[in-house]
Amino acid sequence: MKYLHTMVRVKDLDASMHFYCDLLGLKEARRYESEEGRFTIIHLAAPGQPEVTTELTYNWDGDAGLPSDSRHFGHLAFEVDNIYETCQFLQDNGVVINRPPRDGRMAFVRSPDNISIEFLQKDGALELAEPWLSMESIGIW
């Protein structure tokens, strides 16, 4: 068995591409558009990891009639070099840090489509630091 990708359904392709590519740094690996099926599939990968992708599926006519309970999906997880810098960059760009890295190791945010995104600090926890140490969680992460 070989891991291929994680698929998330998106409602606004432009907002999702901005979040995943401009803010998280993923790169478009491949794209498929179906006029007949009226959908676009875009595979995104972290730099240097083209074999592990996140598939964004965008239905041109909306998602009416499709399951809406996204809680059956857990989260996407990314390892980062500096969790504090990552969270600060995202926060500076309007992303809510739902679970701040109080432990210097783990944080959660939500995508424009309410998908949980987990960030884990590379090589273990950083030294505890403010403002993260005393920051409360916001919403569900």
FENPE-V792073 format. One record per residue. N is the residue number from 1. PHI is phi as a letter, one per 40 degrees, with the letter a starting at -180 (999 if undefined). D_FIRST is the distance of its C-alpha to the first C-alpha in whole Angstrom. Layout:
BEGIN
n:N phi:PHI d_first:D_FIRST
n:N phi:PHI d_first:D_FIRST
END
This chain:
BEGIN
n:1 phi:999 d_first:0
n:2 phi:b d_first:4
n:3 phi:c d_first:7
n:4 phi:b d_first:9
n:5 phi:a d_first:13
n:6 phi:b d_first:15
n:7 phi:b d_first:18
n:8 phi:b d_first:21
n:9 phi:c d_first:24
n:10 phi:b d_first:27
n:11 phi:c d_first:31
n:12 phi:b d_first:32
n:13 phi:c d_first:30
n:14 phi:c d_first:33
n:15 phi:c d_first:33
n:16 phi:c d_first:29
n:17 phi:c d_first:29
n:18 phi:c d_first:32
n:19 phi:c d_first:30
n:20 phi:c d_first:27
n:21 phi:c d_first:28
n:22 phi:c d_first:32
n:23 phi:c d_first:32
n:24 phi:c d_first:28
n:25 phi:g d_first:28
n:26 phi:c d_first:25
n:27 phi:b d_first:25
n:28 phi:c d_first:24
n:29 phi:c d_first:22
n:30 phi:a d_first:22
n:31 phi:a d_first:24
n:32 phi:b d_first:24
n:33 phi:b d_first:27
n:34 phi:b d_first:28
n:35 phi:c d_first:32
n:36 phi:c d_first:31
n:37 phi:c d_first:29
n:38 phi:f d_first:30
n:39 phi:a d_first:28
n:40 phi:b d_first:26
n:41 phi:b d_first:23
n:42 phi:b d_first:23
n:43 phi:c d_first:20
n:44 phi:b d_first:21
n:45 phi:b d_first:20
n:46 phi:c d_first:22
n:47 phi:d d_first:24
n:48 phi:g d_first:22
n:49 phi:b d_first:18
n:50 phi:c d_first:18
n:51 phi:c d_first:14
n:52 phi:b d_first:14
n:53 phi:b d_first:16
n:54 phi:b d_first:18
n:55 phi:c d_first:19
n:56 phi:c d_first:22
n:57 phi:b d_first:23
n:58 phi:b d_first:27
n:59 phi:c d_first:29
n:60 phi:d d_first:32
n:61 phi:b d_first:34
n:62 phi:g d_first:33
n:63 phi:b d_first:31
n:64 phi:d d_first:33
n:65 phi:g d_first:32
n:66 phi:c d_first:28
n:67 phi:d d_first:27
n:68 phi:b d_first:29
n:69 phi:c d_first:28
n:70 phi:c d_first:25
n:71 phi:c d_first:25
n:72 phi:c d_first:22
n:73 phi:c d_first:21
n:74 phi:c d_first:21
n:75 phi:a d_first:21
n:76 phi:c d_first:20
n:77 phi:b d_first:21
n:78 phi:b d_first:22
n:79 phi:c d_first:23
n:80 phi:b d_first:27
n:81 phi:c d_first:30
n:82 phi:a d_first:32
n:83 phi:c d_first:32
n:84 phi:c d_first:35
n:85 phi:c d_first:36
n:86 phi:c d_first:33
n:87 phi:c d_first:34
n:88 phi:c d_first:38
n:89 phi:d d_first:37
n:90 phi:c d_first:35
n:91 phi:c d_first:38
n:92 phi:c d_first:40
n:93 phi:b d_first:38
n:94 phi:g d_first:39
n:95 phi:c d_first:36
n:96 phi:c d_first:36
n:97 phi:c d_first:35
n:98 phi:c d_first:34
n:99 phi:b d_first:33
n:100 phi:c d_first:35
n:101 phi:c d_first:34
n:102 phi:d d_first:37
n:103 phi:c d_first:35
n:104 phi:g d_first:34
n:105 phi:b d_first:30
n:106 phi:b d_first:29
n:107 phi:a d_first:30
n:108 phi:b d_first:29
n:109 phi:b d_first:30
n:110 phi:b d_first:30
n:111 phi:c d_first:29
n:112 phi:d d_first:31
n:113 phi:b d_first:29
n:114 phi:g d_first:29
n:115 phi:c d_first:26
n:116 phi:c d_first:26
n:117 phi:b d_first:25
n:118 phi:b d_first:25
n:119 phi:b d_first:26
n:120 phi:b d_first:26
n:121 phi:c d_first:28
n:122 phi:c d_first:27
n:123 phi:g d_first:28
n:124 phi:g d_first:29
n:125 phi:c d_first:32
n:126 phi:c d_first:35
n:127 phi:c d_first:38
n:128 phi:d d_first:39
n:129 phi:a d_first:41
n:130 phi:c d_first:43
n:131 phi:c d_first:43
n:132 phi:c d_first:40
n:133 phi:d d_first:41
n:134 phi:b d_first:43
n:135 phi:c d_first:41
n:136 phi:c d_first:40
n:137 phi:c d_first:37
n:138 phi:b d_first:38
n:139 phi:g d_first:36
n:140 phi:b d_first:33
n:141 phi:b d_first:30
END
